Amino acid sequence: MHVIATAGHVDHGKSTLVRALTGMEPDRLEEERRRGLTIELGFAWTEPAGRHGGDRLAFVDVPGHERLVATMLAGVGPVPAVMFVVAADQGWQRQSEEHLAVLDALGVRHGLLAVTRADLADAATAAKVRGDALDRIAATSLGEVAAVTVSGATGDGMDDLRAALERLAGALPPPDLAADVRLWVDRVFTVQGRGTVVTGTLGAGTIRVGDRLAPAAGGDPFRVRGLQSLKEDRDEAAAVARVAVNLHGGSAEVRRGDALLVPGRWLGTDVIDVRLRGDAAHDLPGRLMLHVGTASVPVRVRPLGDDTARLTLGRALPLRVGDVALLRDPGRHRVPAGITVLDVRPEPFARRGAAAARARELAVMSGRPDGADELRRRRLIRRSDLAAMGVPVPAEPVAGDWLADPGHWAALRERLAALVEEHAARHPTEPGLPAEAARRALGLPDRALVEALADTPAEASLRHRDGRLYGRRTGPALPPPVQAAVDAVRRELEAAPFRAPEAGRLAELGLNPKLLAAAAAAGALLRLPGGVVLLPGDDERAAKILAELAEPFTLSDARRALGTTRRVAVPLLEHLDARGYTMRLDDSRRRCRASGGGARGGNGEIHGEGAG
């Protein structure tokens, strides 16, 4: 199917022409037929003969009255081609000009000219009207178009018009059938026993019965209960097509100007940066109406450069980079500018000079989605967000769903390495930089990014364990006074390995719990619960001694064999249990394991390195 909109001044014969082409009445309201005036959007279709005979032509017939331009825009907005109508007996009129300005602002590139009511004008007049209209159209985005002179009343020229429409349809670019669905709603009504039905022009993608479509305004998704295209039931409808969708469920009321979306694939935005097109684009009022798809939304305009601006929308819309729309001044009945969306997630202006810097950045943006450029500007962004902005994903994520610009990622890696070394220098007893502190210092949105940075291959590699990051120094460096105190403890323990110093002695040496933990992390001491410290490796030494005891043995047996006190023996045995050297049999007895921390030989000794 190919969908074509009509355009042109009121009473120039648009509906008459559609009626003659299709045999259908596009004016569905009784008032429209009584007054001979299109008030609402009309729809009709046909199957032209010839080599494209299998492709139907569907027409969206729009009103031509100046008070109904918003309705006209709702019909033209989603449609890829136009049949522009000018009456031979009246020539170019005010709404001809505004409709052409609308098409030009929307960047419509496919169309033809139909000079109607030829039976009411002589050939010379019709030719003059035709030449004038072609000249005006050629100066717009439509460029040079085919033209046909016809009479919907007599039928003269209708075969030529059908042939021209067939050629126009054949020249239209193929739609993207796999695109994310965004159906702009142009009509809503209720069917008895079926519920809500919406209609619209499906410009891209495919809708299937059973699909879920989410309202852009928010709320629970609807289920597609039924689907029609040109009044025929379908299991699926692919772009470009006129569709009627029977909705079930959902929690929002749908109106003209709303959009139905494939869930999770679109971002709503109420602030956009745009490129402006048009003669009046350099002198815009501060408040205008934005028309996109079938939506009409008031906006505040902040110019940023010669042809760029920031628009603040009255309500959020599902827009993507590269979308085209127009700004209209309804009070002056004019279209001052068309727009191309450059950015749907612009940063707020938070500092002096930010607007000028942004203007310079926008000046070199084309409006064509470019994943590498977008990633360079944003530096970090979720892959799902980039895709929802309509930008192709240029690389694989660095962590989870996060994408990173390669240059920014390398700079982050250098900064993180510097932060880790700086922390180790400032905190020699705790050299590991907490990953959360690193995240805050780098201004990263997710701690997974910090860990991914630490895992990135580099000349001076980083390591992370237990929520901390380490560089060249993975263990604490003890300051000289602390090292001296630790050396004193080590000398005492070398003389009596299992006579751990009392808390008072440790305090006398200035070894508080934090410094003891640093000494244990540095490998200088073995720290057990209850403030007990031994020499590293003395747990294995204790296990060898206990292996010589008759089994099972008690706490008292172990205490006597080790020459220590209950204060030391209790946490030491629990440590040996945990390391697999010993095994508790009941509340009072233990035995040494045949395997675990070491291998127990036939003579009762433990061989190997143990679990040290």
C-alpha positions as CSV (number, residue, x, y, z in Angstrom):
1,M,0.0,0.0,0.0
2,H,1.0,3.6,-0.6
3,V,-0.5,6.5,1.4
4,I,-0.9,9.9,-0.2
5,A,-2.3,13.0,1.4
6,T,-4.1,15.8,-0.3
7,A,-3.2,19.5,0.1
8,G,-4.6,22.7,-1.2
9,H,-7.0,25.6,-0.7
10,V,-10.5,25.1,0.5
11,D,-13.1,24.3,-2.2
12,H,-10.4,23.5,-4.9
13,G,-11.9,20.0,-5.4
14,K,-9.6,17.8,-3.2
15,S,-12.5,15.6,-2.0
16,T,-14.1,15.6,-5.4
17,L,-10.9,14.3,-6.9
18,V,-10.5,11.6,-4.3
19,R,-14.1,10.6,-4.8
20,A,-13.6,10.3,-8.6
21,L,-10.3,8.3,-8.1
22,T,-11.7,5.8,-5.6
23,G,-15.5,5.7,-5.9
24,M,-15.6,6.3,-2.2
25,E,-16.9,9.2,-0.1
26,P,-14.0,10.7,1.9
27,D,-16.3,13.1,3.8
28,R,-17.8,10.9,6.5
29,L,-19.7,13.6,8.4
30,E,-23.2,14.6,7.3
31,E,-22.3,18.3,7.9
32,E,-19.3,17.9,5.5
33,R,-21.5,16.4,2.7
34,R,-24.3,19.0,3.3
35,R,-21.9,22.0,3.2
36,G,-19.5,20.5,0.6
37,L,-16.6,21.3,3.0
38,T,-14.1,18.9,4.5
39,I,-14.0,19.4,8.3
40,E,-12.4,16.2,9.5
41,L,-9.8,14.0,7.9
42,G,-11.2,11.7,5.3
43,F,-9.9,8.4,4.0
44,A,-10.5,6.5,0.8
45,W,-8.5,4.0,-1.3
46,T,-8.3,2.4,-4.7
47,E,-6.3,-0.1,-6.7
48,P,-4.9,1.5,-9.8
49,A,-4.4,-0.5,-12.9
50,G,-1.1,-1.2,-14.5
51,R,2.1,-2.8,-13.4
52,H,1.6,-1.6,-9.8
53,G,-1.9,-2.8,-9.8
54,G,-1.4,-4.9,-6.7
55,D,-0.4,-1.8,-4.6
56,R,-3.3,0.1,-3.3
57,L,-3.3,3.8,-3.0
58,A,-4.8,5.2,0.2
59,F,-5.7,8.9,0.4
60,V,-5.8,11.0,3.5
61,D,-8.1,13.9,2.5
62,V,-7.4,17.0,4.5
63,P,-9.5,20.1,5.1
64,G,-8.4,23.3,3.2
65,H,-10.0,26.0,5.4
66,E,-7.6,28.2,7.3
67,R,-9.3,27.5,10.6
68,L,-8.6,23.8,10.1
69,V,-4.8,23.9,9.4
70,A,-4.2,21.9,12.7
71,T,-6.4,19.1,11.3
72,M,-4.6,19.3,8.0
73,L,-1.3,18.9,9.7
74,A,-2.5,15.9,11.6
75,G,-3.3,14.3,8.2
76,V,-0.1,15.3,6.4
77,G,2.4,14.8,9.2
78,P,2.9,11.0,9.0
79,V,2.3,10.7,5.2
80,P,5.3,10.3,2.8
81,A,3.7,11.8,-0.4
82,V,1.2,14.5,-1.4
83,M,-1.2,15.3,-4.2
84,F,-1.3,19.1,-4.3
85,V,-4.5,20.5,-5.7
86,V,-5.0,23.9,-7.3
87,A,-8.2,24.9,-9.0
88,A,-7.8,26.1,-12.6
89,D,-10.6,28.7,-12.2
90,Q,-9.2,30.3,-9.0
91,G,-5.4,29.8,-9.2
92,W,-3.0,30.1,-6.2
93,Q,-4.7,31.1,-3.0
94,R,-3.9,31.8,0.6
95,Q,-4.2,28.3,1.9
96,S,-2.3,27.0,-1.1
97,E,0.6,29.0,0.2
98,E,0.3,27.9,3.8
99,H,-0.2,24.2,2.8
100,L,2.9,24.4,0.6
101,A,4.8,26.0,3.5
102,V,3.7,23.1,5.7
103,L,5.0,20.5,3.2
104,D,8.3,22.4,2.8
105,A,8.7,22.7,6.5
106,L,8.1,18.9,6.9
107,G,10.6,18.2,4.2
108,V,8.2,16.3,2.0
109,R,10.0,15.2,-1.2
110,H,7.4,13.2,-3.1
111,G,4.3,14.7,-4.7
112,L,2.4,15.7,-7.8
113,L,0.3,18.7,-8.9
114,A,-3.3,18.2,-9.9
115,V,-4.9,21.3,-11.5
116,T,-8.6,20.7,-11.0
117,R,-11.9,22.1,-12.2
118,A,-10.5,22.3,-15.7
119,D,-14.1,22.4,-17.0
120,L,-14.5,25.8,-15.3
121,A,-11.5,27.5,-17.0
122,D,-10.2,27.9,-20.5
123,A,-7.0,26.1,-21.5
124,A,-4.8,29.2,-21.4
125,T,-6.0,30.0,-17.9
126,A,-5.4,26.4,-16.7
127,A,-2.0,26.4,-18.3
128,K,-1.0,29.7,-16.5
129,V,-2.3,28.3,-13.2
130,R,-0.3,25.1,-13.7
131,G,2.9,27.0,-14.6
132,D,2.6,29.3,-11.6
133,A,2.0,26.4,-9.2
134,L,4.9,24.3,-10.6
135,D,7.2,27.3,-10.1
136,R,6.2,27.7,-6.5
137,I,6.4,24.0,-5.7
138,A,9.8,23.7,-7.4
139,A,11.2,26.2,-4.8
140,T,10.4,23.9,-1.9
141,S,11.5,20.4,-0.7
142,L,9.2,18.8,-3.3
143,G,11.2,20.2,-6.1
144,E,10.0,19.5,-9.7
145,V,6.9,17.4,-9.7
146,A,4.6,16.0,-12.4
147,A,1.5,17.9,-13.1
148,V,-1.9,16.8,-14.5
149,T,-4.9,19.0,-15.5
150,V,-8.2,17.3,-14.6
151,S,-11.9,17.7,-14.0
152,G,-13.3,15.6,-11.3
153,A,-16.8,16.5,-12.5
154,T,-16.4,15.4,-16.2
155,G,-13.6,12.9,-15.8
156,D,-11.3,14.6,-18.2
157,G,-7.7,13.9,-17.4
158,M,-8.4,11.2,-14.8
159,D,-6.6,8.5,-16.7
160,D,-3.5,10.7,-16.8
161,L,-3.9,11.4,-13.1
162,R,-4.1,7.7,-12.3
163,A,-0.9,7.0,-14.3
164,A,0.9,9.9,-12.6
165,L,-0.1,8.5,-9.2
166,E,1.1,5.1,-10.2
167,R,4.5,6.6,-11.1
168,L,4.6,8.6,-7.9
169,A,3.9,5.4,-5.9
170,G,6.5,3.5,-7.7
171,A,9.2,6.1,-6.9
172,L,8.5,6.2,-3.1
173,P,11.4,4.7,-1.0
174,P,10.7,1.4,0.6
175,P,9.7,1.6,4.3
176,D,11.7,-0.1,7.2
177,L,9.4,-3.0,8.1
178,A,11.6,-3.9,11.2
179,A,11.6,-0.4,12.6
180,D,10.2,0.4,16.1
181,V,6.5,1.2,15.8
182,R,5.4,4.7,16.5
183,L,1.8,5.1,15.4
184,W,0.5,8.7,15.5
185,V,-3.2,8.6,16.2
186,D,-5.5,10.7,13.9
187,R,-8.8,9.3,14.9
188,V,-10.3,7.5,18.0
189,F,-13.8,5.9,18.2
190,T,-15.6,3.2,20.0
191,V,-17.1,0.0,18.5
192,Q,-20.0,-1.6,20.3
193,G,-18.7,-4.8,21.9
194,R,-15.1,-4.2,20.8
195,G,-14.0,-1.2,22.7
196,T,-11.6,1.5,21.6
197,V,-10.4,1.7,18.0
198,V,-7.6,4.1,16.8
199,T,-6.5,4.9,13.3
200,G,-3.3,6.3,11.9
201,T,-0.8,6.0,9.1
202,L,1.9,3.5,9.9
203,G,5.0,5.0,8.5
204,A,7.5,2.3,9.6
205,G,7.5,-1.1,11.3
206,T,4.9,-3.8,11.6
207,I,1.9,-4.3,13.9
208,R,0.5,-7.7,14.7
209,V,-2.5,-8.9,16.5
210,G,-1.4,-9.7,20.1
211,D,1.3,-7.0,20.1
212,R,1.6,-4.6,23.0
213,L,1.6,-0.9,22.3
214,A,2.3,1.6,25.0
215,P,0.8,5.1,25.1
216,A,3.4,7.8,24.7
217,A,1.8,9.8,27.5
218,G,2.4,6.9,30.0
219,G,0.3,4.2,31.5
220,D,0.0,0.5,31.0
221,P,0.4,-0.9,27.5
222,F,-2.6,-1.9,25.4
223,R,-2.9,-5.2,23.6
224,V,-3.8,-5.3,19.9
225,R,-7.1,-7.2,20.0
226,G,-7.8,-6.7,16.3
227,L,-6.3,-5.0,13.3
228,Q,-7.7,-3.7,10.0
229,S,-6.2,-2.1,7.0
230,L,-8.6,-0.4,4.5
231,K,-11.5,-2.2,6.3
232,E,-10.0,-5.6,5.9
233,D,-9.2,-7.8,8.9
234,R,-5.5,-8.5,9.2
235,D,-3.2,-10.6,11.4
236,E,-0.5,-8.0,10.7
237,A,0.0,-4.8,8.9
238,A,3.3,-3.5,7.6
239,A,4.3,0.0,6.7
240,V,3.4,2.1,4.9
241,A,-0.3,1.5,5.6
242,R,-3.5,3.0,6.9
243,V,-4.4,1.0,9.9
244,A,-7.3,0.7,12.4
245,V,-6.2,-0.9,15.7
246,N,-8.6,-2.3,18.2
247,L,-7.1,-1.8,21.7
248,H,-7.7,-3.8,24.8
249,G,-6.6,-3.1,28.3
250,G,-4.3,-0.2,29.1
251,S,-4.9,2.5,31.6
252,A,-4.8,5.7,29.6
253,E,-7.3,7.6,27.4
254,V,-6.0,7.9,23.8
255,R,-6.7,11.0,21.7
256,R,-5.7,12.4,18.4
257,G,-2.1,13.6,18.6
258,D,-1.1,10.8,20.9
259,A,1.2,8.1,19.8
260,L,1.3,4.3,20.4
261,L,4.7,2.8,20.7
262,V,6.5,-0.5,20.9
263,P,7.2,-0.7,24.6
264,G,10.7,0.0,26.0
265,R,12.1,1.4,22.7
266,W,11.3,5.1,22.9
267,L,12.2,8.0,25.1
268,G,9.7,10.7,25.9
269,T,11.3,14.2,25.8
270,D,10.1,17.7,26.6
271,V,13.3,19.5,25.7
272,I,15.0,19.2,22.2
273,D,17.7,21.0,20.3
274,V,16.8,21.5,16.6
275,R,18.0,22.9,13.3
276,L,15.7,25.5,11.8
277,R,14.7,25.8,8.2
278,G,12.9,28.6,6.5
279,D,13.1,32.3,5.7
280,A,11.8,33.4,9.1
281,A,13.8,30.9,11.1
282,H,16.2,33.7,12.3
283,D,13.4,35.8,13.8
284,L,11.2,33.5,15.8
285,P,8.6,34.5,18.4
286,G,9.3,33.1,21.9
287,R,6.1,30.9,21.8
288,L,4.9,28.8,18.9
289,M,3.1,25.5,18.2
290,L,5.2,22.4,17.3
291,H,3.5,20.0,14.9
292,V,5.0,16.5,14.5
293,G,3.1,13.5,13.4
294,T,-0.5,14.2,14.4
295,A,0.6,16.0,17.6
296,S,0.3,19.7,18.2
297,V,2.2,21.0,21.3
298,P,2.9,24.6,22.5
299,V,6.7,25.3,22.8
300,R,9.0,27.9,24.1
301,V,11.8,28.8,21.7
302,R,15.3,29.7,22.8
303,P,17.5,30.6,19.7
304,L,21.1,29.2,20.1
305,G,22.7,30.1,16.8
306,D,22.0,31.3,13.3
307,D,19.8,28.3,12.5
308,T,19.6,26.3,15.8
309,A,17.3,26.6,18.8
310,R,16.3,24.8,22.0
311,L,12.6,24.0,22.3
312,T,10.8,23.4,25.6
313,L,7.6,21.4,24.9
314,G,4.4,21.7,26.7
315,R,4.3,17.9,27.0
316,A,6.7,15.1,26.4
317,L,6.7,13.5,22.9
318,P,8.4,10.3,21.6
319,L,11.0,11.9,19.3
320,R,14.2,10.7,17.8
321,V,17.3,12.3,16.2
322,G,16.5,13.1,12.6
323,D,12.8,13.6,13.1
324,V,11.3,16.5,11.1
325,A,8.5,18.7,12.3
326,L,7.4,22.3,11.9
327,L,6.8,25.4,14.0
328,R,3.6,27.3,13.4
329,D,2.4,30.7,14.5
330,P,-1.4,30.2,14.6
331,G,-2.1,33.9,15.4
332,R,-0.4,35.0,12.2
333,H,-1.5,32.0,10.1
334,R,2.1,31.3,9.1
335,V,4.8,28.6,9.3
336,P,8.0,30.4,10.2
337,A,10.2,27.3,10.3
338,G,10.6,23.6,9.7
339,I,12.9,21.8,12.1
340,T,15.1,18.7,12.2
341,V,15.7,17.2,15.6
342,L,19.4,17.2,16.5
343,D,19.2,16.0,20.2
344,V,16.4,14.6,22.3
345,R,18.4,14.5,25.5
346,P,20.3,17.8,25.7
347,E,22.2,18.8,28.8
348,P,20.7,21.7,30.8
349,F,22.6,25.0,30.7
350,A,24.2,25.0,34.1
351,R,27.1,27.5,33.8
352,R,27.9,30.8,32.1
353,G,28.7,30.4,28.4
354,A,27.1,26.9,28.2
355,A,24.5,28.2,25.6
356,A,27.2,29.6,23.3
357,A,29.2,26.5,23.6
358,R,26.2,24.4,22.7
359,A,25.4,26.6,19.7
360,R,28.9,25.9,18.4
361,E,28.4,22.2,18.9
362,L,25.0,22.2,17.2
363,A,26.4,24.1,14.2
364,V,28.3,21.0,13.0
365,M,25.6,18.4,13.7
366,S,23.7,17.2,10.7
367,G,20.6,15.6,12.1
368,R,21.6,12.3,10.6
369,P,22.0,9.8,13.5
370,D,25.7,9.0,13.9
371,G,26.5,6.6,16.7
372,A,30.2,7.4,17.0
373,D,29.6,11.1,17.1
374,E,26.8,10.8,19.6
375,L,29.0,8.6,21.9
376,R,31.8,11.0,21.6
377,R,29.6,13.9,22.7
378,R,27.9,12.0,25.5
379,R,31.0,10.0,26.6
380,L,28.9,7.5,28.6
381,I,25.4,6.3,27.8
382,R,23.4,3.2,28.1
383,R,23.0,1.2,24.9
384,S,19.2,1.1,25.3
385,D,19.0,4.9,25.6
386,L,21.1,5.5,22.5
387,A,18.9,3.1,20.5
388,A,15.8,4.8,21.9
389,M,17.2,8.1,20.7
390,G,17.2,6.7,17.2
391,V,21.0,6.5,17.0
392,P,22.8,3.3,15.8
393,V,24.9,1.6,18.5
394,P,28.5,1.9,17.4
395,A,30.3,-0.5,19.8
396,E,29.9,-3.2,22.4
397,P,29.2,-2.2,26.0
398,V,32.2,-1.8,28.4
399,A,30.1,-2.9,31.4
400,G,26.5,-4.1,31.5
401,D,24.5,-1.9,29.2
402,W,27.0,1.0,29.3
403,L,28.7,2.3,26.2
404,A,31.8,4.5,26.5
405,D,33.6,6.7,24.0
406,P,37.1,5.1,23.6
407,G,39.0,8.4,24.3
408,H,36.9,9.1,27.4
409,W,37.3,5.6,28.6
410,A,41.1,5.8,28.3
411,A,41.1,9.1,30.2
412,L,39.0,7.6,32.9
413,R,41.4,4.7,33.2
414,E,44.3,7.1,33.7
415,R,42.4,9.1,36.3
416,L,41.4,6.0,38.2
417,A,45.0,4.7,38.3
418,A,46.2,8.1,39.6
419,L,43.4,8.1,42.2
420,V,44.4,4.6,43.4
421,E,48.1,5.5,43.8
422,E,47.2,8.8,45.4
423,H,45.0,7.1,48.0
424,A,47.7,4.5,48.7
425,A,50.2,7.3,49.4
426,R,47.8,9.2,51.7
427,H,46.7,6.0,53.5
428,P,49.7,3.7,53.6
429,T,48.0,1.4,56.1
430,E,44.9,1.1,53.9
431,P,46.2,1.3,50.3
432,G,43.0,-0.1,48.7
433,L,40.7,2.7,47.4
434,P,37.1,1.8,48.0
435,A,35.3,1.3,44.7
436,E,32.4,3.5,45.7
437,A,34.8,6.3,46.6
438,A,36.3,5.9,43.1
439,R,32.9,6.0,41.5
440,R,32.1,9.3,43.2
441,A,35.5,10.8,42.4
442,L,35.1,10.0,38.7
443,G,31.5,11.1,38.6
444,L,30.4,7.7,37.2
445,P,26.8,6.6,37.3
446,D,27.4,2.9,38.1
447,R,30.0,1.1,40.2
448,A,30.2,-1.6,37.5
449,L,32.0,0.9,35.4
450,V,34.7,1.3,38.0
451,E,35.3,-2.5,38.1
452,A,35.3,-2.6,34.3
453,L,38.0,0.2,34.3
454,A,40.1,-1.8,36.8
455,D,39.8,-4.9,34.5
456,T,40.9,-2.9,31.4
457,P,44.3,-4.1,30.2
458,A,46.9,-1.5,30.7
459,E,50.6,-1.2,31.3
460,A,50.2,-0.5,35.0
461,S,47.3,-2.8,35.8
462,L,44.8,-2.3,38.5
463,R,43.3,-5.0,40.7
464,H,40.1,-5.1,42.7
465,R,39.2,-7.3,45.5
466,D,36.7,-7.1,48.4
467,G,35.3,-3.8,47.1
468,R,38.7,-2.1,46.9
469,L,41.1,-1.1,44.1
470,Y,44.8,-1.6,44.3
471,G,47.6,-0.4,42.0
472,R,51.3,-1.1,42.5
473,R,50.9,-1.4,46.2
474,T,48.5,-4.2,47.2
475,G,49.4,-4.4,50.8
476,P,49.8,-1.7,53.5
477,A,53.2,0.0,54.0
478,L,53.7,0.4,57.8
479,P,55.1,3.8,59.0
480,P,58.4,3.5,60.9
481,P,56.8,3.9,64.4
482,V,54.3,1.2,63.7
483,Q,56.9,-1.1,62.1
484,A,59.0,-0.7,65.2
485,A,56.1,-1.7,67.5
486,V,55.3,-4.7,65.3
487,D,58.9,-5.8,65.4
488,A,58.8,-5.7,69.2
489,V,55.7,-8.0,69.2
490,R,57.4,-10.3,66.7
491,R,60.5,-10.6,68.9
492,E,58.4,-11.5,71.9
493,L,56.4,-14.1,69.9
494,E,59.6,-15.6,68.5
495,A,60.6,-16.3,72.1
496,A,57.2,-17.7,73.1
497,P,55.1,-18.4,69.9
498,F,51.8,-19.0,71.6
499,R,52.0,-16.5,74.4
500,A,50.2,-13.7,72.6
501,P,50.7,-10.2,74.1
502,E,47.9,-8.9,76.3
503,A,45.8,-6.0,75.3
504,G,47.7,-3.7,77.7
505,R,51.0,-4.6,76.1
506,L,49.7,-3.9,72.6
507,A,48.3,-0.5,73.8
508,E,51.6,0.3,75.4
509,L,53.3,-0.2,72.0
510,G,50.6,2.0,70.4
511,L,49.1,-0.8,68.3
512,N,45.3,-0.1,68.2
513,P,42.9,-2.4,66.2
514,K,43.3,-0.4,63.0
515,L,47.1,-0.7,63.1
516,L,46.9,-4.3,64.0
517,A,44.7,-4.9,60.9
518,A,47.2,-3.0,58.8
519,A,50.0,-5.2,60.1
520,A,48.0,-8.4,59.4
521,A,47.2,-7.1,55.8
522,A,50.9,-6.5,55.3
523,G,51.7,-10.0,56.4
524,A,53.6,-9.0,59.5
525,L,51.2,-10.6,62.0
526,L,48.5,-13.2,62.2
527,R,45.4,-11.6,63.7
528,L,42.8,-13.8,65.5
529,P,39.5,-12.8,67.1
530,G,39.6,-11.3,70.6
531,G,42.7,-9.2,70.0
532,V,45.0,-12.2,69.8
533,V,48.0,-11.8,67.5
534,L,50.6,-14.5,66.5
535,L,53.3,-14.7,63.9
536,P,52.3,-15.6,60.4
537,G,52.6,-19.4,59.9
538,D,52.3,-20.2,63.6
539,D,48.8,-21.6,62.9
540,E,50.4,-24.3,60.8
541,R,53.1,-24.7,63.5
542,A,50.3,-25.3,66.0
543,A,48.6,-27.8,63.8
544,K,51.8,-29.9,63.6
545,I,52.1,-29.9,67.3
546,L,48.5,-30.9,67.9
547,A,48.9,-33.7,65.3
548,E,51.3,-35.4,67.8
549,L,48.5,-35.7,70.4
550,A,46.5,-38.8,71.1
551,E,43.1,-38.3,69.6
552,P,40.6,-37.1,70.3
553,F,42.0,-34.2,72.3
554,T,40.4,-31.5,74.5
555,L,41.0,-27.8,74.8
556,S,43.1,-28.4,77.9
557,D,45.2,-30.9,76.0
558,A,45.8,-28.4,73.3
559,R,46.5,-25.6,75.7
560,R,49.2,-27.6,77.5
561,A,50.8,-28.9,74.3
562,L,51.1,-25.3,73.0
563,G,52.1,-23.8,76.2
564,T,49.5,-21.1,76.1
565,T,46.4,-19.8,77.9
566,R,42.8,-20.3,77.3
567,R,42.5,-16.7,76.0
568,V,44.8,-17.8,73.1
569,A,43.8,-21.4,72.7
570,V,40.1,-20.9,72.1
571,P,40.4,-18.5,69.1
572,L,43.4,-20.4,67.8
573,L,41.5,-23.7,67.7
574,E,38.5,-22.1,66.1
575,H,40.9,-20.7,63.5
576,L,42.3,-24.1,62.9
577,D,38.8,-25.6,62.6
578,A,37.9,-22.9,60.0
579,R,41.2,-23.5,58.0
580,G,40.7,-27.3,57.9
581,Y,43.5,-28.3,60.2
582,T,41.3,-29.6,63.0
583,M,37.7,-30.8,63.3
584,R,35.4,-30.5,66.3
585,L,33.7,-33.7,67.3
586,D,31.5,-32.4,70.2
587,D,31.5,-29.6,72.7
588,S,34.8,-30.7,74.2
589,R,36.8,-32.9,71.8
590,R,38.6,-32.4,68.5
591,R,40.8,-34.3,66.2
592,C,43.2,-33.4,63.4
593,R,42.0,-33.8,59.9
594,A,43.6,-36.3,57.6
595,S,43.3,-33.7,54.8
596,G,42.2,-30.1,54.5
597,G,44.8,-27.5,55.6
598,G,47.5,-30.2,55.1
599,A,47.9,-33.9,54.4
600,R,48.3,-36.0,57.6
601,G,51.0,-38.6,57.2
602,G,51.2,-42.0,58.8
603,N,53.4,-40.7,61.6
604,G,50.9,-38.1,62.6
605,E,52.6,-35.2,61.0
606,I,51.0,-32.7,58.6
607,H,52.9,-32.3,55.3
608,G,52.5,-29.6,52.8
609,E,52.0,-25.9,53.0
610,G,48.8,-26.0,55.0
611,A,46.1,-23.4,54.4
612,G,48.3,-20.5,55.4
